Structure formats: C-alpha cells, structure tokens
C-alpha cells in the first residue's frame, strides 16, 4: 500500500496535472436524491475503489470499475457495462478518486456525477449493502 501511495504521489499525480485530469466537481445532490435516481432506474452507481476495498464491502447493484483500470482508458467491456443513457454516480471513499474517474469517463461521453460521500456514508444513508 505504501508503494502504491508513493507511486501515486511521485508519478501519477504529476501526470494528472499535465493532462488536466484533476478531480471533477462533486455533485451537490443529496444521498436521498441519488438513491431515488438509482432506485428509479435513471442512474447507476459506479464504485472506483480498489479490489480489496470492494471485497471488504460494497453497495448492492454497484458496478465495480477501479480507477486503476481506467488509466488505460475505457475498454469495450466497460462500454457494455456502463449505460450512456443514464447518470453514472461515481463513488470511492472520500471523493478524490471519484472525481478523477469522472473526468476520465466524461471524456468518453458519459453523464458522470462524482460523489463526495463514500461507502460508509452511503450505508448509513440506507443504500443496501451487498451480501
């Protein structure tokens, strides 16, 4: 984990600055509005945390798409899983990775709204935990 953080700070963060991939603005929508949009089918939830974080617990129905996999771009498999006709609410733990992922996905034509609240806040707000 320390190595990843070192690489992030030493290599990836400056690379982001050069390419203009800084975090997008977080949505101002409330968690209840986000949940309502997901429950009604207007939106989907995309989890950009690591595999380890996902395996420790995730929201039922969320799409797993770690930020690290987006570094190489959106794959054909990703395109099949991510609907272009719906809002993509992107979340992580505190919103940083969600903002970066949102910028990457927006470049591919997705309607993305990065979230500042993370997994724990979503569970507390009534989002269902996957079993």
Rosetta blueprint (number, residue, H / E / L):
1 X L
2 X H
3 X H
4 X H
5 X H
6 X H
7 X H
8 X H
9 X H
10 X H
11 X H
12 X H
13 X H
14 X H
15 X H
16 X H
17 X H
18 X H
19 X H
20 X L
21 X L
22 X L
23 X L
24 X L
25 X L
26 X L
27 X L
28 X L
29 X L
30 X L
31 X H
32 X H
33 X H
34 X H
35 X H
36 X H
37 X H
38 X H
39 X H
40 X L
41 X L
42 X L
43 X E
44 X E
45 X E
46 X E
47 X E
48 X L
49 X L
50 X L
51 X H
52 X H
53 X H
54 X H
55 X H
56 X H
57 X L
58 X L
59 X E
60 X L
61 X L
62 X L
63 X E
64 X E
65 X L
66 X L
67 X H
68 X H
69 X H
70 X H
71 X L
72 X L
73 X L
74 X L
75 X L
76 X H
77 X H
78 X H
79 X H
80 X H
81 X H
82 X L
83 X L
84 X L
85 X L
86 X L
87 X E
88 X E
89 X E
90 X E
91 X E
92 X L
93 X L
94 X L
95 X L
96 X H
97 X H
98 X H
99 X H
100 X H
101 X H
102 X H
103 X H
104 X H
105 X H
106 X H
107 X L
108 X L
109 X L
110 X L
111 X E
112 X E
113 X E
114 X E
115 X L
116 X L
117 X L
118 X L
119 X H
120 X H
121 X H
122 X H
123 X H
124 X H
125 X L
126 X L
127 X L
128 X L
129 X E
130 X L
131 X L
